[in-house]
């Protein structure tokens, strides 16, 4: 709204109206505004949740300090959603297809998570929405994003090529094709020019290879949205864990979005140029500010939990962001914490069922899953698990900070891989 107002003022020669033309200014303003909303209005939302007696229902898993969390206000993800949406609506370019998709993803998964939390509160237990309905909602969002990227004429990219000096075998410059193109190309590390085309995997379809590539791409988008959203949901078990990890990932994606949306920086770094994607920097800035502001109340000991309202939304936002800037194949490294949490649960369940079928007594790989709970349990505590270390229980706050450090390391490595070819 303010974006369009300033455009009108610019036509009248109003001093300073051109500031809204600069992505860096709007991103900075979005960050400050979202941080302000999360910290100031977040307190009021928490107080309101307390009055409504929307408290967390905690199962006794015999973890230190766990039962003290009973009754802590949940559904705090509303703070993150509001603090992200308001700056984007005020400062963002609402005609930009990338911004529209991010707003849709935020509201879509926020509503899905809110419905799940509401059912938990209504039933007074941890059994909220059926897992099948969650999957349907996540698949639906993946389908919307994938089809929009396939059909929208505004979602394009420009192919980058290296000009190599034959004598020195050195890259002299990076040039881009003059025309924007619709393509199923994406960024992948460790290969020349970092580009990979899904249509290459469907070349056997002949004239329909490009269509096959889009179908494969849409399936990948659905899988990534579902896996990342559920991974963030499973990671949300310790105070500040998912919030901090998501903020680190969001910073990395914000930098990638800004660089990929600038032909100058894209050429310098020899990465894919995606016209219009720089608008995602504004959304990312608002998202980061909302996360940091929420962390003010969510850090140990937490005054509020995000609930599924927040955790499902965070993972979905990260997944859609990565897809829109064609960096989805970097997520296994950038979001490794989320995926490892996913994998730990799947391995635990599969191994337990397999050993129970063979021996009649189910065994575990970890002392407890998701993985962060494994570190909270002391070794040899009566749980028949293959991995007993660490033998001493690790304090919750230390686990969280160490996961953050791992997240920073993964983000740095993700950037480095783009230059290792």
KAGI-V219961 format. One record per residue. N is the residue number from 1. RES is the residue in three letters. D_FIRST is the distance of its C-alpha to the first C-alpha in Angstrom with 1 decimal. Layout:
n->(N/N)
res->(RES/RES)
d_first->(D_FIRST/D_FIRST)
//
This chain:
n->(1/2/3/4/5/6/7/8/9/10/11/12/13/14/15/16/17/18/19/20/21/22/23/24/25/26/27/28/29/30/31/32/33/34/35/36/37/38/39/40/41/42/43/44/45/46/47/48/49/50/51/52/53/54/55/56/57/58/59/60/61/62/63/64/65/66/67/68/69/70/71/72/73/74/75/76/77/78/79/80/81/82/83/84/85/86/87/88/89/90/91/92/93/94/95/96/97/98/99/100/101/102/103/104/105/106/107/108/109/110/111/112/113/114/115/116/117/118/119/120/121/122/123/124/125/126/127/128/129/130/131/132/133/134/135/136/137/138/139/140/141/142/143/144/145/146/147/148/149/150/151/152/153/154/155/156/157/158/159/160/161/162/163/164/165/166/167/168/169/170/171/172/173/174/175/176/177/178/179/180/181/182/183/184/185/186/187/188/189/190/191/192/193/194/195/196/197/198/199/200/201/202/203/204/205/206/207/208/209/210/211/212/213/214/215/216/217/218/219/220/221/222/223/224/225/226/227/228/229/230/231/232/233/234/235/236/237/238/239/240/241/242/243/244/245/246/247/248/249/250/251/252/253/254/255/256/257/258/259/260/261/262/263/264/265/266/267/268/269/270/271/272/273/274/275/276/277/278/279/280/281/282/283/284/285/286/287/288/289/290/291/292/293/294/295/296/297/298/299/300/301/302/303/304/305/306/307/308/309/310/311/312/313/314/315/316/317/318/319/320/321/322/323/324/325/326/327/328/329/330/331/332/333/334/335/336/337/338/339/340/341/342/343/344/345/346/347/348/349/350/351/352/353/354/355/356/357/358/359/360/361/362/363/364/365/366/367/368/369/370/371/372/373/374/375/376/377/378/379/380/381/382/383/384/385/386/387/388/389/390/391/392/393/394/395/396/397/398/399/400/401/402/403/404/405/406/407/408/409/410/411/412/413/414/415/416/417/418/419/420/421)
res->(UNK/UNK/UNK/UNK/UNK/UNK/UNK/UNK/UNK/UNK/UNK/UNK/UNK/UNK/UNK/UNK/UNK/UNK/UNK/UNK/UNK/UNK/UNK/UNK/UNK/UNK/UNK/UNK/UNK/UNK/UNK/UNK/UNK/UNK/UNK/UNK/UNK/UNK/UNK/UNK/UNK/UNK/UNK/UNK/UNK/UNK/UNK/UNK/UNK/UNK/UNK/UNK/UNK/UNK/UNK/UNK/UNK/UNK/UNK/UNK/UNK/UNK/UNK/UNK/UNK/UNK/UNK/UNK/UNK/UNK/UNK/UNK/UNK/UNK/UNK/UNK/UNK/UNK/UNK/UNK/UNK/UNK/UNK/UNK/UNK/UNK/UNK/UNK/UNK/UNK/UNK/UNK/UNK/UNK/UNK/UNK/UNK/UNK/UNK/UNK/UNK/UNK/UNK/UNK/UNK/UNK/UNK/UNK/UNK/UNK/UNK/UNK/UNK/UNK/UNK/UNK/UNK/UNK/UNK/UNK/UNK/UNK/UNK/UNK/UNK/UNK/UNK/UNK/UNK/UNK/UNK/UNK/UNK/UNK/UNK/UNK/UNK/UNK/UNK/UNK/UNK/UNK/UNK/UNK/UNK/UNK/UNK/UNK/UNK/UNK/UNK/UNK/UNK/UNK/UNK/UNK/UNK/UNK/UNK/UNK/UNK/UNK/UNK/UNK/UNK/UNK/UNK/UNK/UNK/UNK/UNK/UNK/UNK/UNK/UNK/UNK/UNK/UNK/UNK/UNK/UNK/UNK/UNK/UNK/UNK/UNK/UNK/UNK/UNK/UNK/UNK/UNK/UNK/UNK/UNK/UNK/UNK/UNK/UNK/UNK/UNK/UNK/UNK/UNK/UNK/UNK/UNK/UNK/UNK/UNK/UNK/UNK/UNK/UNK/UNK/UNK/UNK/UNK/UNK/UNK/UNK/UNK/UNK/UNK/UNK/UNK/UNK/UNK/UNK/UNK/UNK/UNK/UNK/UNK/UNK/UNK/UNK/UNK/UNK/UNK/UNK/UNK/UNK/UNK/UNK/UNK/UNK/UNK/UNK/UNK/UNK/UNK/UNK/UNK/UNK/UNK/UNK/UNK/UNK/UNK/UNK/UNK/UNK/UNK/UNK/UNK/UNK/UNK/UNK/UNK/UNK/UNK/UNK/UNK/UNK/UNK/UNK/UNK/UNK/UNK/UNK/UNK/UNK/UNK/UNK/UNK/UNK/UNK/UNK/UNK/UNK/UNK/UNK/UNK/UNK/UNK/UNK/UNK/UNK/UNK/UNK/UNK/UNK/UNK/UNK/UNK/UNK/UNK/UNK/UNK/UNK/UNK/UNK/UNK/UNK/UNK/UNK/UNK/UNK/UNK/UNK/UNK/UNK/UNK/UNK/UNK/UNK/UNK/UNK/UNK/UNK/UNK/UNK/UNK/UNK/UNK/UNK/UNK/UNK/UNK/UNK/UNK/UNK/UNK/UNK/UNK/UNK/UNK/UNK/UNK/UNK/UNK/UNK/UNK/UNK/UNK/UNK/UNK/UNK/UNK/UNK/UNK/UNK/UNK/UNK/UNK/UNK/UNK/UNK/UNK/UNK/UNK/UNK/UNK/UNK/UNK/UNK/UNK/UNK/UNK/UNK/UNK/UNK/UNK/UNK/UNK/UNK/UNK/UNK/UNK/UNK/UNK/UNK/UNK/UNK/UNK/UNK/UNK/UNK/UNK/UNK/UNK/UNK/UNK/UNK/UNK/UNK/UNK/UNK/UNK/UNK/UNK/UNK/UNK/UNK/UNK/UNK/UNK/UNK/UNK/UNK)
d_first->(0.0/3.8/5.2/5.4/6.3/8.7/10.0/11.0/12.5/14.3/16.0/17.4/18.7/16.9/18.4/16.6/13.6/14.9/14.5/11.3/13.6/15.7/15.5/17.7/15.6/12.4/14.9/16.6/13.7/12.8/16.6/17.0/14.3/15.6/19.1/18.6/17.3/20.1/22.8/22.0/20.8/22.9/26.0/25.1/24.5/27.9/29.6/28.4/29.7/32.9/33.3/32.8/35.4/33.4/35.8/36.6/39.8/41.8/44.8/47.8/48.1/50.4/48.0/48.2/45.7/44.2/45.2/43.8/40.3/41.1/38.8/36.1/32.7/31.2/28.1/26.3/24.3/21.8/21.0/20.3/18.2/16.0/15.8/14.8/12.2/10.2/9.7/9.1/6.3/4.7/6.4/7.7/8.3/8.3/11.0/13.2/16.0/16.7/13.4/13.8/17.4/16.8/14.5/17.3/19.9/18.6/18.4/21.6/23.8/22.4/23.6/26.8/27.5/26.7/29.2/31.8/31.5/31.6/34.8/36.3/35.8/37.1/40.2/40.7/41.5/40.0/40.2/36.7/35.5/38.0/37.6/37.8/34.7/32.8/34.1/33.1/29.5/29.4/31.2/28.8/25.8/27.9/28.8/25.2/24.3/27.6/27.5/24.0/25.1/28.2/26.9/23.5/24.2/21.2/22.9/25.7/27.5/30.1/33.5/34.9/38.6/41.0/43.3/46.5/49.3/52.4/54.8/52.9/51.0/48.0/44.4/43.8/40.2/37.5/36.5/33.8/34.3/32.8/31.3/28.7/30.4/29.9/32.1/33.1/33.6/32.5/33.3/36.6/38.5/42.0/42.2/42.1/38.6/37.2/36.5/37.8/37.5/37.7/39.4/42.4/43.3/43.5/45.4/48.3/46.4/47.0/44.9/42.6/42.0/38.4/37.7/39.6/37.6/34.3/36.0/37.2/33.7/32.2/35.0/34.3/30.6/31.7/34.3/32.0/29.3/32.0/34.1/31.3/29.8/33.3/34.2/31.5/32.6/36.2/35.4/33.9/37.2/37.4/35.3/32.6/33.9/31.2/28.4/30.1/31.0/27.5/26.1/28.7/28.0/24.3/25.0/27.3/24.9/22.2/24.8/25.9/22.4/21.9/25.5/25.5/22.4/24.2/27.2/28.8/28.9/29.6/32.5/33.8/33.8/34.9/32.3/30.4/27.6/24.6/22.3/18.6/19.4/18.4/14.8/16.6/17.3/13.9/14.5/18.0/17.3/15.3/18.2/20.8/19.5/19.5/23.0/24.4/23.2/24.7/27.8/28.4/29.4/30.6/33.1/36.8/37.7/34.5/33.2/31.1/31.1/28.3/30.3/29.7/26.2/25.5/28.3/27.8/24.1/24.7/27.3/25.3/22.3/24.8/26.6/23.7/22.5/26.0/26.4/23.4/24.7/28.2/29.6/30.6/34.3/33.8/32.7/36.4/36.7/33.4/33.2/37.0/36.9/35.1/37.4/40.5/39.6/39.3/42.6/44.5/44.0/45.1/48.1/49.1/49.1/50.8/53.5/54.2/54.8/56.9/59.1/59.5/60.7/63.2/64.5/63.6/61.7/58.1/57.3/54.1/52.9/50.8/51.6/48.3/45.1/42.2/43.5/42.1/44.4/47.4/47.3/47.3/50.6/53.9/56.2/59.2/57.7/59.5/56.9/58.5/56.1/56.8/54.7/55.6/54.3/53.0/55.9/54.3/51.0/48.1/46.0/42.5/40.8/42.8/42.0/38.2/38.4/40.7/38.4/35.5/38.0/38.8/35.1/34.7/37.9/36.7/33.4/35.5/37.9/35.2/34.3/37.9/38.8/36.6/39.1/42.2/43.3)
//
